[in-house]
């Protein structure tokens, strides 16, 4: 698995970002799937999917409420739970902000445990091999900000990380300025903060 990071400052205009993406699109090559980890505008998500001609899978973040949410007309439905269709051969576990459907956006550990249990007992006892996790909040102790109550990772996600041992976990939510690195290793898992943008190349183990 190869991962490249490329940050897109949030303050840039859509037209400026559009020019940058158009200039880089050919250099990036074919993109099979666009993934969003929350707190991204519907227009930006739609532009990325259209620009790369790729399906879009995204989870909602704590700021993805009111306005056009929960169902922006230009986007497919947001993902949650187990997705075994979007990326053939690679199951995706999608974990949005757990209270995204409520008026307020508290950091709610109980709701995160509800997400964890909602994956189903069978999947918890026998996690799918090679799953890709896409969440808004990182797992506790892996890419989070432990000194900030609102940006500390969920304990339920840490148990999922330890139990499922996915090769790759993508998340948003935490500020890169508060982190030592945009990616961390936890056992066999690479946990990646996708703030800005990253390109993930999934390579078969047989490729050497």
N, C-alpha and C positions, 0 to 999 in steps of 0.2 A: 504494500500500500504506500503510495506516495502522496504527500500533501504539500501544497504550495499556498502561501498566504499573500493576499494583496488587499490592503486596506483602502476603503473608499470613505473619506471623511463625510460625516453626516450633514455638515453644513453646506455642501456643494449643491448647486441647483440641479434640477432634473436634466436640463439641457446639457450642462457641463458633464454630468455623469454619463449621459447618453453618448456624447462624443468620445469619452474615454472608453466606454464599453464597445462601441463600434470599431474603434482603433485596435482594440485588443482581441476582439472576437475571433478573427481568423487565426491569430497566433495561439489561442487556447485550443483550437481544434474542436472536434465533436464533443458536445455535452449531452449526456443521456438523461440527466434529471437535474432540475433546479430545486434546491432544498432551502427552506426558510425557517429560522429558529425563533421567530417572534419579534414584535416591535418593528416591523417593516411596513411601510405604507402600501395599500393595495395597488396604487399606480406603479410603484417601483417593482413589486413582485410581478405584476402583469407585464411590465416592460422587459424584465429579465427573461421570463418564460418566452415571450415573443421574439426577443433578440436572439436567443439561442435555439429557438425552435424545439424546445424540450418540454416534457411534462413538468408540472409544478406540484410539489408536496411541501406543505408548510404547517407549522403549529402557531397558535396565537400566543402572544406575550401579554404581560400585565397591562401594557398600554393599548392593546388592540381591543378597544371597547368604545361604545358610543359612535357617533358619526355613521360611517357606512357599515360598521360591524353590527351584528355578527355575520352578515352575508353580503359582502361587496359584490355587485353584479358582474364585475369583470374577472372574478376569481372562482376557481373550483371550491368546493367545501373544504374548510380546514381539516387537517388530519388529527386523529386521536386514536389511541389504542394500537392494535396490531394491523399492519398493512402488509399483505403478502402479494400484492398485485402491481404496485407502482414500479418496482425494480425487480424484474424476474430473477428468481434464484436467491435474492437477498431480502429476507423479511425486515421490515422497518417497524420499530416501536416508537410511536409518536406520542409525546407528552407535552401538551400545552400547559400554560399557566393554570393550575388546578381550579382556581375560582374565577376563570375568565368569563363565565356566564352570569356572574353576580354584578351588582351595581358597584360595589367596592372591590378593591384588589388587595386584600390582606395577604401577608405571607402565612399560609395556612398549612401546617404540617399534617393535620388530620386529613385535609383534602388530598394531599399528595399520597398519603397512605391509601386513600380510597382509589386513586388512580392505579397504584401498585396492585391492589387486590382485584381491581377491575380487569386486569390482564388475564385473570383466570388461573385457577389452581393448577391445572395441567401444565400451563406454560411456566408457572413459577417453579414447579417441581422438575420440569424438563424444559428449560429455556431453549428456544430455537438456536441452533448453531449458526454462527456467522451473522447474527443480527446486527443491524445498524440502528442505533438509538438517536433520535432527533428530539431534543427537548428545549424548552425555553430556559429553565433553571438547571444548573449543573448538579451533579451529585454532591453530597456533603463531603468536604475534604478533598475534592478533585476539581480544581478550577473555579472554586467559589471564593467569596470574601468573608472569612469567618468572623471578622471584627465588625461586620455590618449586618445587623439582624435581617434587613430586607434582602440582602444579597448573599446570605449564607445558603449553601446547598441544602436540598431536602434529604433527610435521613432515609426516607423510603427509596429515593433514587440510589443512595449509596448501597442499600441492600440489593437492589436490582443490579447495580454494577458488579458487586461481589458475586452475586448468584449467576447472572447470565454471562459475565465475562465477554462482552461483545468486543470485536476487534476495534470498533470505532464508535465514539459517542460525540455527537455534535450538539453544542448548546450556544445560547446567547446570554442576555441578562446582565452579566457581570462586566464591569468596566475594565478594559485592558490596562489602564493606568494603575489599577490596584493589583495587578498580577505580575508575577515574575516572568511568566511566559504565556504565550497564547495557546500552548498545548502542554499537557502533562501526561505522563505515563502512570498507569495504575495496573500492575500485573500485566496481562496481555492486551490491555485496552489503551488506546490513544484517545484522550479526552481533549477536544478541540473547542476553543472559543471562536465562534465564527464572526465576531464583530468585524465589520469591514467586509471582507469576502475571502473565501478560500476555494481552491480547486482541489478536489480529491480524485485521485486516480486509483481505482481498485484493480489490483493486479492478481491474477490467479497464482496460488502457491506453486503451480507447475511451471510458471514462467521463469522461475529462478531468480 
